[in-house]
Amino acid sequence: MHEILSDANLANYKSMLQEYVQGEFKTHPQYRISSEIGPDHEKVFTVEVVVNQKVLGRGHGNNKKEAEQEAARDALLHFEKLVRGERQDHRRRRRRGGRGRRSRGGGGRGPGAGQPGSGGPHEESREPREDEARGPDGSKSPWAASGLQSES
């Protein structure tokens, strides 16, 4: 979709938006003129595209058709950002494995059982994840992630 949106000469944004909205929402987009500014021979129209009573895009143009195309393009860009964001969220969830909270074993057998550093038989040993910042001595450091050094 991004390649098509970036080439204004190839796209009929209103048709693309209509197909997308009908497929996703089982309705059609509505266009409304929100303002007309300037004298009749130099008027600038502002149009909003609305789906399910929510404004999804705005566009400006020297005529209504141009403003509607721009509003449809704006709405498509809005949907593209949403889809891209969902993909990134899905990738983050997949990397975590979706296992939720992990038990560290021990079954509550005494103080510190199953806790990191307790030396218990069920302790997991693992490499630090890439998102866990470590200082030069291997300890967790809030400065290591940013590349900044503490002045202490």
C-alpha positions, 0 to 999 in steps of 0.5 A: 500500500505504501508504494501506491500512496507515495505515487500520486499519479497512479492512485485514485485514493477515493476508490482505494478508501472505499474498497478498504472501508467496505471490506473492513467496516461494511459501510462507505466513507462520507465526504463533507465540506468543512470550509470554503475559503477565498473568493470564487475564482481562488476558493480553497475547499477543506473536506473531511472523510468520515466513517462511522461518524469518525473523521479519518482524514482531511484534505485541501484543494482548489476544487471539491474533487481535489480536496476529497482525493486528498482527504481519502489519501490522508485517511489511507495513511492513517490506516497504514500507520494503524496496520504498521503499529499492529504488526510491530505490537504482534512482533513484540508479543511473538518475541516474548513468547507469550508465556506470561510470568515464569515461575523460577521453581522452588515451590516455596521451600524456604526463604529465597528458594527459586530466587535468582542468586539463591543457588537453589536446584531450580534456578534458571541460568540464562544470558541477559536479553538484549533489552536488559542493559548491562554495565561494563561489570555485567551489573544492570545499569540504567546508563548502559542502555542510553550509552551515557555514563554515570558521574559517580 
